[in-house]
Amino acid sequence: MIADIASGRSVRNIRANPAVCVGLIAVFPQRGRKLEGMAEIIAADQLGFATLVEPLLAKTGGAFPIRHVISSK
């Protein structure tokens, strides 16, 4: 899951084409992973948002408003 805290363009792109690729890199060991799949946008007014956003808010301490959760299907 990815929290949308300021990703308006990403949300628009995913709505237009839900096929996504996410790159994850561990800087010091110089290793990474590429994740590919279909994304789903879950908005604050959708069923299940509160459950999905809870662990993300715990990580940030509530410092950032989360507008959407981006999840893989």
mmCIF file of the N, C-alpha and C atoms, coordinates in Angstrom:
data_MODEL
# 
_entry.id   MODEL 
# 
loop_
_atom_site.group_PDB 
_atom_site.id 
_atom_site.type_symbol 
_atom_site.label_atom_id 
_atom_site.label_alt_id 
_atom_site.label_comp_id 
_atom_site.label_asym_id 
_atom_site.label_entity_id 
_atom_site.label_seq_id 
_atom_site.pdbx_PDB_ins_code 
_atom_site.Cartn_x 
_atom_site.Cartn_y 
_atom_site.Cartn_z 
_atom_site.occupancy 
_atom_site.B_iso_or_equiv 
_atom_site.pdbx_formal_charge 
_atom_site.auth_seq_id 
_atom_site.auth_comp_id 
_atom_site.auth_asym_id 
_atom_site.auth_atom_id 
_atom_site.pdbx_PDB_model_num 
ATOM 1   N N  . MET A 1 1  ? 0.830   -1.174 0.000   1.00 0.00 ? 1  MET A N  1 
ATOM 2   C CA . MET A 1 1  ? 0.000   0.000  0.000   1.00 0.00 ? 1  MET A CA 1 
ATOM 3   C C  . MET A 1 1  ? 0.878   1.241  0.000   1.00 0.00 ? 1  MET A C  1 
ATOM 4   N N  . ILE A 1 2  ? 0.390   2.259  -0.636  1.00 0.00 ? 2  ILE A N  1 
ATOM 5   C CA . ILE A 1 2  ? 1.067   3.548  -0.693  1.00 0.00 ? 2  ILE A CA 1 
ATOM 6   C C  . ILE A 1 2  ? 0.060   4.599  -0.258  1.00 0.00 ? 2  ILE A C  1 
ATOM 7   N N  . ALA A 1 3  ? 0.501   5.496  0.612   1.00 0.00 ? 3  ALA A N  1 
ATOM 8   C CA . ALA A 1 3  ? -0.360  6.584  1.067   1.00 0.00 ? 3  ALA A CA 1 
ATOM 9   C C  . ALA A 1 3  ? -0.234  7.756  0.108   1.00 0.00 ? 3  ALA A C  1 
ATOM 10  N N  . ASP A 1 4  ? -1.350  8.291  -0.322  1.00 0.00 ? 4  ASP A N  1 
ATOM 11  C CA . ASP A 1 4  ? -1.352  9.500  -1.149  1.00 0.00 ? 4  ASP A CA 1 
ATOM 12  C C  . ASP A 1 4  ? -1.400  10.692 -0.210  1.00 0.00 ? 4  ASP A C  1 
ATOM 13  N N  . ILE A 1 5  ? -0.229  11.324 -0.003  1.00 0.00 ? 5  ILE A N  1 
ATOM 14  C CA . ILE A 1 5  ? -0.201  12.537 0.818   1.00 0.00 ? 5  ILE A CA 1 
ATOM 15  C C  . ILE A 1 5  ? -0.040  13.777 -0.057  1.00 0.00 ? 5  ILE A C  1 
ATOM 16  N N  . ALA A 1 6  ? 0.487   13.607 -1.254  1.00 0.00 ? 6  ALA A N  1 
ATOM 17  C CA . ALA A 1 6  ? 0.640   14.726 -2.188  1.00 0.00 ? 6  ALA A CA 1 
ATOM 18  C C  . ALA A 1 6  ? 0.897   14.184 -3.590  1.00 0.00 ? 6  ALA A C  1 
ATOM 19  N N  . SER A 1 7  ? 0.111   13.211 -3.987  1.00 0.00 ? 7  SER A N  1 
ATOM 20  C CA . SER A 1 7  ? 0.356   12.513 -5.255  1.00 0.00 ? 7  SER A CA 1 
ATOM 21  C C  . SER A 1 7  ? -0.804  12.667 -6.221  1.00 0.00 ? 7  SER A C  1 
ATOM 22  N N  . GLY A 1 8  ? -1.289  13.871 -6.356  1.00 0.00 ? 8  GLY A N  1 
ATOM 23  C CA . GLY A 1 8  ? -2.431  14.110 -7.231  1.00 0.00 ? 8  GLY A CA 1 
ATOM 24  C C  . GLY A 1 8  ? -2.228  13.608 -8.644  1.00 0.00 ? 8  GLY A C  1 
ATOM 25  N N  . ARG A 1 9  ? -1.040  13.822 -9.191  1.00 0.00 ? 9  ARG A N  1 
ATOM 26  C CA . ARG A 1 9  ? -0.754  13.376 -10.559 1.00 0.00 ? 9  ARG A CA 1 
ATOM 27  C C  . ARG A 1 9  ? -0.750  11.849 -10.637 1.00 0.00 ? 9  ARG A C  1 
ATOM 28  N N  . SER A 1 10 ? -0.159  11.203 -9.641  1.00 0.00 ? 10 SER A N  1 
ATOM 29  C CA . SER A 1 10 ? -0.137  9.731  -9.634  1.00 0.00 ? 10 SER A CA 1 
ATOM 30  C C  . SER A 1 10 ? -1.545  9.164  -9.572  1.00 0.00 ? 10 SER A C  1 
ATOM 31  N N  . VAL A 1 11 ? -2.389  9.747  -8.739  1.00 0.00 ? 11 VAL A N  1 
ATOM 32  C CA . VAL A 1 11 ? -3.776  9.284  -8.626  1.00 0.00 ? 11 VAL A CA 1 
ATOM 33  C C  . VAL A 1 11 ? -4.490  9.446  -9.967  1.00 0.00 ? 11 VAL A C  1 
ATOM 34  N N  . ARG A 1 12 ? -4.316  10.585 -10.621 1.00 0.00 ? 12 ARG A N  1 
ATOM 35  C CA . ARG A 1 12 ? -4.939  10.794 -11.939 1.00 0.00 ? 12 ARG A CA 1 
ATOM 36  C C  . ARG A 1 12 ? -4.427  9.772  -12.957 1.00 0.00 ? 12 ARG A C  1 
ATOM 37  N N  . ASN A 1 13 ? -3.120  9.531  -12.946 1.00 0.00 ? 13 ASN A N  1 
ATOM 38  C CA . ASN A 1 13 ? -2.546  8.562  -13.887 1.00 0.00 ? 13 ASN A CA 1 
ATOM 39  C C  . ASN A 1 13 ? -3.087  7.156  -13.648 1.00 0.00 ? 13 ASN A C  1 
ATOM 40  N N  . ILE A 1 14 ? -3.191  6.762  -12.385 1.00 0.00 ? 14 ILE A N  1 
ATOM 41  C CA . ILE A 1 14 ? -3.697  5.421  -12.058 1.00 0.00 ? 14 ILE A CA 1 
ATOM 42  C C  . ILE A 1 14 ? -5.162  5.286  -12.446 1.00 0.00 ? 14 ILE A C  1 
ATOM 43  N N  . ARG A 1 15 ? -5.932  6.340  -12.259 1.00 0.00 ? 15 ARG A N  1 
ATOM 44  C CA . ARG A 1 15 ? -7.341  6.283  -12.676 1.00 0.00 ? 15 ARG A CA 1 
ATOM 45  C C  . ARG A 1 15 ? -7.453  6.105  -14.187 1.00 0.00 ? 15 ARG A C  1 
ATOM 46  N N  . ALA A 1 16 ? -6.550  6.725  -14.934 1.00 0.00 ? 16 ALA A N  1 
ATOM 47  C CA . ALA A 1 16 ? -6.566  6.604  -16.394 1.00 0.00 ? 16 ALA A CA 1 
ATOM 48  C C  . ALA A 1 16 ? -6.015  5.258  -16.856 1.00 0.00 ? 16 ALA A C  1 
ATOM 49  N N  . ASN A 1 17 ? -5.005  4.740  -16.142 1.00 0.00 ? 17 ASN A N  1 
ATOM 50  C CA . ASN A 1 17 ? -4.373  3.473  -16.516 1.00 0.00 ? 17 ASN A CA 1 
ATOM 51  C C  . ASN A 1 17 ? -3.859  2.812  -15.238 1.00 0.00 ? 17 ASN A C  1 
ATOM 52  N N  . PRO A 1 18 ? -4.575  1.828  -14.707 1.00 0.00 ? 18 PRO A N  1 
ATOM 53  C CA . PRO A 1 18 ? -4.197  1.225  -13.426 1.00 0.00 ? 18 PRO A CA 1 
ATOM 54  C C  . PRO A 1 18 ? -2.987  0.289  -13.473 1.00 0.00 ? 18 PRO A C  1 
ATOM 55  N N  . ALA A 1 19 ? -2.399  0.060  -14.645 1.00 0.00 ? 19 ALA A N  1 
ATOM 56  C CA . ALA A 1 19 ? -1.178  -0.755 -14.722 1.00 0.00 ? 19 ALA A CA 1 
ATOM 57  C C  . ALA A 1 19 ? -0.022  0.078  -14.179 1.00 0.00 ? 19 ALA A C  1 
ATOM 58  N N  . VAL A 1 20 ? 0.646   -0.429 -13.140 1.00 0.00 ? 20 VAL A N  1 
ATOM 59  C CA . VAL A 1 20 ? 1.693   0.348  -12.477 1.00 0.00 ? 20 VAL A CA 1 
ATOM 60  C C  . VAL A 1 20 ? 2.982   -0.455 -12.327 1.00 0.00 ? 20 VAL A C  1 
ATOM 61  N N  . CYS A 1 21 ? 4.053   0.279  -12.086 1.00 0.00 ? 21 CYS A N  1 
ATOM 62  C CA . CYS A 1 21 ? 5.354   -0.299 -11.757 1.00 0.00 ? 21 CYS A CA 1 
ATOM 63  C C  . CYS A 1 21 ? 5.937   0.567  -10.648 1.00 0.00 ? 21 CYS A C  1 
ATOM 64  N N  . VAL A 1 22 ? 6.343   -0.074 -9.556  1.00 0.00 ? 22 VAL A N  1 
ATOM 65  C CA . VAL A 1 22 ? 6.927   0.638  -8.421  1.00 0.00 ? 22 VAL A CA 1 
ATOM 66  C C  . VAL A 1 22 ? 8.340   0.103  -8.218  1.00 0.00 ? 22 VAL A C  1 
ATOM 67  N N  . GLY A 1 23 ? 9.305   1.011  -8.144  1.00 0.00 ? 23 GLY A N  1 
ATOM 68  C CA . GLY A 1 23 ? 10.688  0.619  -7.893  1.00 0.00 ? 23 GLY A CA 1 
ATOM 69  C C  . GLY A 1 23 ? 11.045  0.878  -6.439  1.00 0.00 ? 23 GLY A C  1 
ATOM 70  N N  . LEU A 1 24 ? 11.643  -0.118 -5.797  1.00 0.00 ? 24 LEU A N  1 
ATOM 71  C CA . LEU A 1 24 ? 12.094  0.000  -4.409  1.00 0.00 ? 24 LEU A CA 1 
ATOM 72  C C  . LEU A 1 24 ? 13.601  -0.219 -4.396  1.00 0.00 ? 24 LEU A C  1 
ATOM 73  N N  . ILE A 1 25 ? 14.331  0.704  -3.772  1.00 0.00 ? 25 ILE A N  1 
ATOM 74  C CA . ILE A 1 25 ? 15.786  0.602  -3.753  1.00 0.00 ? 25 ILE A CA 1 
ATOM 75  C C  . ILE A 1 25 ? 16.299  0.777  -2.338  1.00 0.00 ? 25 ILE A C  1 
ATOM 76  N N  . ALA A 1 26 ? 17.165  -0.156 -1.908  1.00 0.00 ? 26 ALA A N  1 
ATOM 77  C CA . ALA A 1 26 ? 17.915  -0.020 -0.662  1.00 0.00 ? 26 ALA A CA 1 
ATOM 78  C C  . ALA A 1 26 ? 19.242  0.616  -1.067  1.00 0.00 ? 26 ALA A C  1 
ATOM 79  N N  . VAL A 1 27 ? 19.463  1.851  -0.665  1.00 0.00 ? 27 VAL A N  1 
ATOM 80  C CA . VAL A 1 27 ? 20.575  2.643  -1.173  1.00 0.00 ? 27 VAL A CA 1 
ATOM 81  C C  . VAL A 1 27 ? 21.939  2.037  -0.850  1.00 0.00 ? 27 VAL A C  1 
ATOM 82  N N  . PHE A 1 28 ? 22.200  1.727  0.409   1.00 0.00 ? 28 PHE A N  1 
ATOM 83  C CA . PHE A 1 28 ? 23.550  1.293  0.788   1.00 0.00 ? 28 PHE A CA 1 
ATOM 84  C C  . PHE A 1 28 ? 23.937  -0.083 0.245   1.00 0.00 ? 28 PHE A C  1 
ATOM 85  N N  . PRO A 1 29 ? 23.078  -1.093 0.336   1.00 0.00 ? 29 PRO A N  1 
ATOM 86  C CA . PRO A 1 29 ? 23.481  -2.375 -0.258  1.00 0.00 ? 29 PRO A CA 1 
ATOM 87  C C  . PRO A 1 29 ? 23.316  -2.408 -1.782  1.00 0.00 ? 29 PRO A C  1 
ATOM 88  N N  . GLN A 1 30 ? 22.742  -1.339 -2.359  1.00 0.00 ? 30 GLN A N  1 
ATOM 89  C CA . GLN A 1 30 ? 22.535  -1.250 -3.804  1.00 0.00 ? 30 GLN A CA 1 
ATOM 90  C C  . GLN A 1 30 ? 21.730  -2.423 -4.349  1.00 0.00 ? 30 GLN A C  1 
ATOM 91  N N  . ARG A 1 31 ? 20.631  -2.704 -3.675  1.00 0.00 ? 31 ARG A N  1 
ATOM 92  C CA . ARG A 1 31 ? 19.718  -3.748 -4.132  1.00 0.00 ? 31 ARG A CA 1 
ATOM 93  C C  . ARG A 1 31 ? 18.330  -3.149 -4.283  1.00 0.00 ? 31 ARG A C  1 
ATOM 94  N N  . GLY A 1 32 ? 17.562  -3.727 -5.156  1.00 0.00 ? 32 GLY A N  1 
ATOM 95  C CA . GLY A 1 32 ? 16.229  -3.201 -5.366  1.00 0.00 ? 32 GLY A CA 1 
ATOM 96  C C  . GLY A 1 32 ? 15.267  -4.252 -5.876  1.00 0.00 ? 32 GLY A C  1 
ATOM 97  N N  . ARG A 1 33 ? 14.030  -3.850 -5.950  1.00 0.00 ? 33 ARG A N  1 
ATOM 98  C CA . ARG A 1 33 ? 12.970  -4.704 -6.467  1.00 0.00 ? 33 ARG A CA 1 
ATOM 99  C C  . ARG A 1 33 ? 12.062  -3.851 -7.348  1.00 0.00 ? 33 ARG A C  1 
ATOM 100 N N  . LYS A 1 34 ? 11.489  -4.491 -8.329  1.00 0.00 ? 34 LYS A N  1 
ATOM 101 C CA . LYS A 1 34 ? 10.507  -3.844 -9.189  1.00 0.00 ? 34 LYS A CA 1 
ATOM 102 C C  . LYS A 1 34 ? 9.206   -4.607 -9.026  1.00 0.00 ? 34 LYS A C  1 
ATOM 103 N N  . LEU A 1 35 ? 8.164   -3.888 -8.655  1.00 0.00 ? 35 LEU A N  1 
ATOM 104 C CA . LEU A 1 35 ? 6.847   -4.487 -8.486  1.00 0.00 ? 35 LEU A CA 1 
ATOM 105 C C  . LEU A 1 35 ? 5.950   -3.991 -9.610  1.00 0.00 ? 35 LEU A C  1 
ATOM 106 N N  . GLU A 1 36 ? 5.304   -4.910 -10.292 1.00 0.00 ? 36 GLU A N  1 
ATOM 107 C CA . GLU A 1 36 ? 4.389   -4.553 -11.371 1.00 0.00 ? 36 GLU A CA 1 
ATOM 108 C C  . GLU A 1 36 ? 3.026   -5.162 -11.087 1.00 0.00 ? 36 GLU A C  1 
ATOM 109 N N  . GLY A 1 37 ? 1.988   -4.447 -11.460 1.00 0.00 ? 37 GLY A N  1 
ATOM 110 C CA . GLY A 1 37 ? 0.650   -4.973 -11.272 1.00 0.00 ? 37 GLY A CA 1 
ATOM 111 C C  . GLY A 1 37 ? -0.407  -3.930 -11.574 1.00 0.00 ? 37 GLY A C  1 
ATOM 112 N N  . MET A 1 38 ? -1.591  -4.193 -11.076 1.00 0.00 ? 38 MET A N  1 
ATOM 113 C CA . MET A 1 38 ? -2.723  -3.292 -11.258 1.00 0.00 ? 38 MET A CA 1 
ATOM 114 C C  . MET A 1 38 ? -3.001  -2.599 -9.933  1.00 0.00 ? 38 MET A C  1 
ATOM 115 N N  . ALA A 1 39 ? -3.183  -1.292 -9.991  1.00 0.00 ? 39 ALA A N  1 
ATOM 116 C CA . ALA A 1 39 ? -3.416  -0.507 -8.783  1.00 0.00 ? 39 ALA A CA 1 
ATOM 117 C C  . ALA A 1 39 ? -4.891  -0.170 -8.636  1.00 0.00 ? 39 ALA A C  1 
ATOM 118 N N  . GLU A 1 40 ? -5.258  0.084  -7.404  1.00 0.00 ? 40 GLU A N  1 
ATOM 119 C CA . GLU A 1 40 ? -6.623  0.490  -7.072  1.00 0.00 ? 40 GLU A CA 1 
ATOM 120 C C  . GLU A 1 40 ? -6.519  1.694  -6.144  1.00 0.00 ? 40 GLU A C  1 
ATOM 121 N N  . ILE A 1 41 ? -7.326  2.716  -6.403  1.00 0.00 ? 41 ILE A N  1 
ATOM 122 C CA . ILE A 1 41 ? -7.372  3.909  -5.561  1.00 0.00 ? 41 ILE A CA 1 
ATOM 123 C C  . ILE A 1 41 ? -8.528  3.748  -4.586  1.00 0.00 ? 41 ILE A C  1 
ATOM 124 N N  . ILE A 1 42 ? -8.240  3.854  -3.289  1.00 0.00 ? 42 ILE A N  1 
ATOM 125 C CA . ILE A 1 42 ? -9.283  3.795  -2.263  1.00 0.00 ? 42 ILE A CA 1 
ATOM 126 C C  . ILE A 1 42 ? -9.356  5.172  -1.617  1.00 0.00 ? 42 ILE A C  1 
ATOM 127 N N  . ALA A 1 43 ? -10.487 5.843  -1.797  1.00 0.00 ? 43 ALA A N  1 
ATOM 128 C CA . ALA A 1 43 ? -10.684 7.192  -1.263  1.00 0.00 ? 43 ALA A CA 1 
ATOM 129 C C  . ALA A 1 43 ? -11.222 7.130  0.163   1.00 0.00 ? 43 ALA A C  1 
ATOM 130 N N  . ALA A 1 44 ? -11.095 8.255  0.865   1.00 0.00 ? 44 ALA A N  1 
ATOM 131 C CA . ALA A 1 44 ? -11.494 8.332  2.272   1.00 0.00 ? 44 ALA A CA 1 
ATOM 132 C C  . ALA A 1 44 ? -12.962 7.991  2.492   1.00 0.00 ? 44 ALA A C  1 
ATOM 133 N N  . ASP A 1 45 ? -13.808 8.203  1.497   1.00 0.00 ? 45 ASP A N  1 
ATOM 134 C CA . ASP A 1 45 ? -15.240 7.935  1.668   1.00 0.00 ? 45 ASP A CA 1 
ATOM 135 C C  . ASP A 1 45 ? -15.633 6.506  1.274   1.00 0.00 ? 45 ASP A C  1 
ATOM 136 N N  . GLN A 1 46 ? -14.661 5.683  0.909   1.00 0.00 ? 46 GLN A N  1 
ATOM 137 C CA . GLN A 1 46 ? -14.958 4.306  0.500   1.00 0.00 ? 46 GLN A CA 1 
ATOM 138 C C  . GLN A 1 46 ? -14.882 3.343  1.676   1.00 0.00 ? 46 GLN A C  1 
ATOM 139 N N  . LEU A 1 47 ? -15.678 2.296  1.578   1.00 0.00 ? 47 LEU A N  1 
ATOM 140 C CA . LEU A 1 47 ? -15.688 1.242  2.583   1.00 0.00 ? 47 LEU A CA 1 
ATOM 141 C C  . LEU A 1 47 ? -14.300 0.607  2.666   1.00 0.00 ? 47 LEU A C  1 
ATOM 142 N N  . GLY A 1 48 ? -13.783 0.449  3.863   1.00 0.00 ? 48 GLY A N  1 
ATOM 143 C CA . GLY A 1 48 ? -12.485 -0.183 4.073   1.00 0.00 ? 48 GLY A CA 1 
ATOM 144 C C  . GLY A 1 48 ? -11.319 0.782  4.180   1.00 0.00 ? 48 GLY A C  1 
ATOM 145 N N  . PHE A 1 49 ? -11.529 2.054  3.828   1.00 0.00 ? 49 PHE A N  1 
ATOM 146 C CA . PHE A 1 49 ? -10.435 3.031  3.884   1.00 0.00 ? 49 PHE A CA 1 
ATOM 147 C C  . PHE A 1 49 ? -9.861  3.145  5.293   1.00 0.00 ? 49 PHE A C  1 
ATOM 148 N N  . ALA A 1 50 ? -10.726 3.243  6.294   1.00 0.00 ? 50 ALA A N  1 
ATOM 149 C CA . ALA A 1 50 ? -10.263 3.427  7.678   1.00 0.00 ? 50 ALA A CA 1 
ATOM 150 C C  . ALA A 1 50 ? -9.351  2.289  8.120   1.00 0.00 ? 50 ALA A C  1 
ATOM 151 N N  . THR A 1 51 ? -9.691  1.077  7.744   1.00 0.00 ? 51 THR A N  1 
ATOM 152 C CA . THR A 1 51 ? -8.871  -0.082 8.111   1.00 0.00 ? 51 THR A CA 1 
ATOM 153 C C  . THR A 1 51 ? -7.524  -0.043 7.399   1.00 0.00 ? 51 THR A C  1 
ATOM 154 N N  . LEU A 1 52 ? -7.525  0.314  6.124   1.00 0.00 ? 52 LEU A N  1 
ATOM 155 C CA . LEU A 1 52 ? -6.285  0.358  5.354   1.00 0.00 ? 52 LEU A CA 1 
ATOM 156 C C  . LEU A 1 52 ? -5.369  1.498  5.786   1.00 0.00 ? 52 LEU A C  1 
ATOM 157 N N  . VAL A 1 53 ? -5.953  2.642  6.132   1.00 0.00 ? 53 VAL A N  1 
ATOM 158 C CA . VAL A 1 53 ? -5.148  3.821  6.446   1.00 0.00 ? 53 VAL A CA 1 
ATOM 159 C C  . VAL A 1 53 ? -4.566  3.777  7.865   1.00 0.00 ? 53 VAL A C  1 
ATOM 160 N N  . GLU A 1 54 ? -5.154  2.977  8.735   1.00 0.00 ? 54 GLU A N  1 
ATOM 161 C CA . GLU A 1 54 ? -4.719  2.932  10.136  1.00 0.00 ? 54 GLU A CA 1 
ATOM 162 C C  . GLU A 1 54 ? -3.222  2.655  10.302  1.00 0.00 ? 54 GLU A C  1 
ATOM 163 N N  . PRO A 1 55 ? -2.653  1.592  9.694   1.00 0.00 ? 55 PRO A N  1 
ATOM 164 C CA . PRO A 1 55 ? -1.213  1.360  9.879   1.00 0.00 ? 55 PRO A CA 1 
ATOM 165 C C  . PRO A 1 55 ? -0.341  2.438  9.228   1.00 0.00 ? 55 PRO A C  1 
ATOM 166 N N  . LEU A 1 56 ? -0.833  3.063  8.164   1.00 0.00 ? 56 LEU A N  1 
ATOM 167 C CA . LEU A 1 56 ? -0.071  4.133  7.523   1.00 0.00 ? 56 LEU A CA 1 
ATOM 168 C C  . LEU A 1 56 ? -0.018  5.364  8.418   1.00 0.00 ? 56 LEU A C  1 
ATOM 169 N N  . LEU A 1 57 ? -1.138  5.696  9.051   1.00 0.00 ? 57 LEU A N  1 
ATOM 170 C CA . LEU A 1 57 ? -1.163  6.823  9.986   1.00 0.00 ? 57 LEU A CA 1 
ATOM 171 C C  . LEU A 1 57 ? -0.284  6.547  11.199  1.00 0.00 ? 57 LEU A C  1 
ATOM 172 N N  . ALA A 1 58 ? -0.235  5.298  11.629  1.00 0.00 ? 58 ALA A N  1 
ATOM 173 C CA . ALA A 1 58 ? 0.617   4.937  12.767  1.00 0.00 ? 58 ALA A CA 1 
ATOM 174 C C  . ALA A 1 58 ? 2.087   5.172  12.425  1.00 0.00 ? 58 ALA A C  1 
ATOM 175 N N  . LYS A 1 59 ? 2.481   4.894  11.191  1.00 0.00 ? 59 LYS A N  1 
ATOM 176 C CA . LYS A 1 59 ? 3.877   5.109  10.768  1.00 0.00 ? 59 LYS A CA 1 
ATOM 177 C C  . LYS A 1 59 ? 4.234   6.589  10.729  1.00 0.00 ? 59 LYS A C  1 
ATOM 178 N N  . THR A 1 60 ? 3.295   7.422  10.326  1.00 0.00 ? 60 THR A N  1 
ATOM 179 C CA . THR A 1 60 ? 3.579   8.857  10.190  1.00 0.00 ? 60 THR A CA 1 
ATOM 180 C C  . THR A 1 60 ? 3.229   9.645  11.440  1.00 0.00 ? 60 THR A C  1 
ATOM 181 N N  . GLY A 1 61 ? 2.592   8.990  12.402  1.00 0.00 ? 61 GLY A N  1 
ATOM 182 C CA . GLY A 1 61 ? 2.163   9.705  13.599  1.00 0.00 ? 61 GLY A CA 1 
ATOM 183 C C  . GLY A 1 61 ? 1.080   10.724 13.294  1.00 0.00 ? 61 GLY A C  1 
ATOM 184 N N  . GLY A 1 62 ? 0.406   10.550 12.171  1.00 0.00 ? 62 GLY A N  1 
ATOM 185 C CA . GLY A 1 62 ? -0.655  11.480 11.790  1.00 0.00 ? 62 GLY A CA 1 
ATOM 186 C C  . GLY A 1 62 ? -0.129  12.820 11.292  1.00 0.00 ? 62 GLY A C  1 
ATOM 187 N N  . ALA A 1 63 ? 1.175   12.907 10.993  1.00 0.00 ? 63 ALA A N  1 
ATOM 188 C CA . ALA A 1 63 ? 1.794   14.170 10.573  1.00 0.00 ? 63 ALA A CA 1 
ATOM 189 C C  . ALA A 1 63 ? 1.352   14.618 9.176   1.00 0.00 ? 63 ALA A C  1 
ATOM 190 N N  . PHE A 1 64 ? 0.863   13.676 8.368   1.00 0.00 ? 64 PHE A N  1 
ATOM 191 C CA . PHE A 1 64 ? 0.468   14.004 7.003   1.00 0.00 ? 64 PHE A CA 1 
ATOM 192 C C  . PHE A 1 64 ? -0.959  13.533 6.751   1.00 0.00 ? 64 PHE A C  1 
ATOM 193 N N  . PRO A 1 65 ? -1.794  14.377 6.162   1.00 0.00 ? 65 PRO A N  1 
ATOM 194 C CA . PRO A 1 65 ? -3.140  13.921 5.814   1.00 0.00 ? 65 PRO A CA 1 
ATOM 195 C C  . PRO A 1 65 ? -3.064  12.943 4.637   1.00 0.00 ? 65 PRO A C  1 
ATOM 196 N N  . ILE A 1 66 ? -3.737  11.815 4.767   1.00 0.00 ? 66 ILE A N  1 
ATOM 197 C CA . ILE A 1 66 ? -3.737  10.801 3.713   1.00 0.00 ? 66 ILE A CA 1 
ATOM 198 C C  . ILE A 1 66 ? -5.068  10.885 2.983   1.00 0.00 ? 66 ILE A C  1 
ATOM 199 N N  . ARG A 1 67 ? -5.004  11.277 1.714   1.00 0.00 ? 67 ARG A N  1 
ATOM 200 C CA . ARG A 1 67 ? -6.218  11.494 0.924   1.00 0.00 ? 67 ARG A CA 1 
ATOM 201 C C  . ARG A 1 67 ? -6.746  10.219 0.287   1.00 0.00 ? 67 ARG A C  1 
ATOM 202 N N  . HIS A 1 68 ? -5.843  9.347  -0.106  1.00 0.00 ? 68 HIS A N  1 
ATOM 203 C CA . HIS A 1 68 ? -6.193  8.076  -0.740  1.00 0.00 ? 68 HIS A CA 1 
ATOM 204 C C  . HIS A 1 68 ? -5.183  7.031  -0.309  1.00 0.00 ? 68 HIS A C  1 
ATOM 205 N N  . VAL A 1 69 ? -5.562  5.788  -0.446  1.00 0.00 ? 69 VAL A N  1 
ATOM 206 C CA . VAL A 1 69 ? -4.628  4.679  -0.312  1.00 0.00 ? 69 VAL A CA 1 
ATOM 207 C C  . VAL A 1 69 ? -4.546  4.034  -1.691  1.00 0.00 ? 69 VAL A C  1 
ATOM 208 N N  . ILE A 1 70 ? -3.327  3.795  -2.141  1.00 0.00 ? 70 ILE A N  1 
ATOM 209 C CA . ILE A 1 70 ? -3.111  3.128  -3.419  1.00 0.00 ? 70 ILE A CA 1 
ATOM 210 C C  . ILE A 1 70 ? -2.707  1.698  -3.095  1.00 0.00 ? 70 ILE A C  1 
ATOM 211 N N  . SER A 1 71 ? -3.496  0.761  -3.579  1.00 0.00 ? 71 SER A N  1 
ATOM 212 C CA . SER A 1 71 ? -3.298  -0.648 -3.252  1.00 0.00 ? 71 SER A CA 1 
ATOM 213 C C  . SER A 1 71 ? -3.207  -1.461 -4.532  1.00 0.00 ? 71 SER A C  1 
ATOM 214 N N  . SER A 1 72 ? -2.589  -2.620 -4.440  1.00 0.00 ? 72 SER A N  1 
ATOM 215 C CA . SER A 1 72 ? -2.542  -3.500 -5.610  1.00 0.00 ? 72 SER A CA 1 
ATOM 216 C C  . SER A 1 72 ? -3.746  -4.425 -5.588  1.00 0.00 ? 72 SER A C  1 
ATOM 217 N N  . LYS A 1 73 ? -4.213  -4.757 -6.771  1.00 0.00 ? 73 LYS A N  1 
ATOM 218 C CA . LYS A 1 73 ? -5.368  -5.652 -6.886  1.00 0.00 ? 73 LYS A CA 1 
ATOM 219 C C  . LYS A 1 73 ? -4.906  -7.079 -6.884  1.00 0.00 ? 73 LYS A C  1 
# 
